[in-house]
Amino acid sequence: MKGLKLIIISLFSMTLVSCGSGDDANGFSNLKASLTIQGQPEIYDAGDIVWENEWSQHLEKSIERYGSNLLNITIADKDLRAVDCLGFNKANDTQKKQFWVVVFASMAKFESGYRNIQMVPRNAADRARAAKNELPLGLLQLSSKDSWHGNGCHNSQSQPWLLDPLNNLQCGVQIMNNQLSGNRGKYPGIIGRLFPDQPLKQGISTRHYYWSVLTYGDDGVMTSSGSLRYGKKNKVQERIVDQLHMAENREMFNFCFD
């Protein structure tokens, strides 16, 4: 769905002066810097499944409530460069929330194809998880064991709760908030890293923080078994870049490219 985009211009003590005065140039410079596009970004469909505008709105509300780190922690330049948004750390909160909508929607494309479903078991390990009702669920493929991540995932032990797209996205914001902090959970993240370079080692095991689509890419990562694991990180990054540069979004995300 197309989000309504309104232009709000904040004028900071701007005084009209006569034509040709040097103050005019400064005034217009301030005017450009203060321009923020309100509303939700346009999001690609996943096949014949549409990303709902309601999901974008709820993501922004969830970030306000459970995602302070998404707004306040400095994201590593390496990660921002991978998605062509080096201006993120200087953006205002409205702009940052719009960026995160694109990120979560891109993750959801490769996690679930925007489908509110339970993962289909692929191997013996998955079948063992299915027997315990622990298979990933919903838009971001989250686990019914995720309540320990915090208040945003408070009812995740309920499969119907996690299969609700709004709850699923809210819990995803809570998990990302923990990943960026680098100090919460069984597999601590690295502060400010959206795309960890390597999965973390826990004893003899090698694990990604939470989403494999943010860790494993085309280059392959060595696992504890000595084999290379490949994944969809590069595809997620490419989809983020493509959506930031969409004609419908370009003005909204000018802050990324300045």
Buried (B, 14 or more C-beta within 10 A) or exposed (E): EEBEBEEEEEEEEBEEEEEEEEEEEEBEEBBEEBEBBEBBBBBBEBEEEEBBBEBBBBBBBBBBEBBEBBBEBEBBEEBBEBBBBBBBBEBEBBBBBBBBBBBBBBBBBBBBEBBEBBBEBEEEEBEEBBEEEBBBBBBBBBBBBBBEBBEBBBBBBEBEBBBBBBBBBBBBBBBBBBBBBBEBBEBBBBBBBBBBEEBBEEEEEBBBBBBBBBBBBEEEBEBEEEEEBEBBBBBBBBBBBBBBEBEEBEEBBBBBEE
